[in-house]
Amino acid sequence: MCFWSCSFLHSPNIYVKLFYAVAICISYLIQLYVAMDVLEANLSFVNRSAWITFAIRAVLGCMTAGVAVSVPNLGVLISLVGAMSSSFVAMIIPALIHITTFWYYGLGRLSLIKDVAIITFGLTGMVLGTYTSVVQL
């Protein structure tokens, strides 16, 4: 993975860097498609025109680009978001779903202890990862 990104960025050929920059600029707004689809579905406009949709997409794209430019070390910000959301999505939510799904069907004591241990481990990882990222930021 690093081979491709490193070889593109450190290439002496200006055309490789130019095409790489164009590909990032073109695909950047495509990556926001799902978020924009959810956002537009939840916003209620009386007259939803193409210009309003375009303006919302442009503002969101400029806001995310502004955050990327304003943070001096973007890797630390990405690790902060990852520390908060990844442990929550990967560990805490599945254990909570397991508890709520099987609570009325007779969740065993061992299973409840396991789920609480997973939630505790996920919360600990989330707090420590968030603290480490905030200190580095």
Number of C-alpha atoms within 10 A of each C-alpha: 5 7 7 8 11 10 11 15 14 10 12 10 10 10 10 15 15 10 12 14 12 12 11 10 11 10 10 13 14 10 10 14 12 10 12 18 12 10 13 16 10 9 9 9 10 6 7 11 9 9 9 13 13 11 11 15 20 12 11 16 15 12 12 12 12 11 12 15 11 10 12 11 12 14 13 17 18 12 19 21 14 17 21 20 13 16 20 17 13 11 19 21 14 15 21 14 12 14 17 12 12 13 12 8 8 8 14 12 9 9 14 16 11 13 20 16 14 17 20 14 15 23 17 13 18 22 15 14 19 19 15 15 20 13 9 12 15
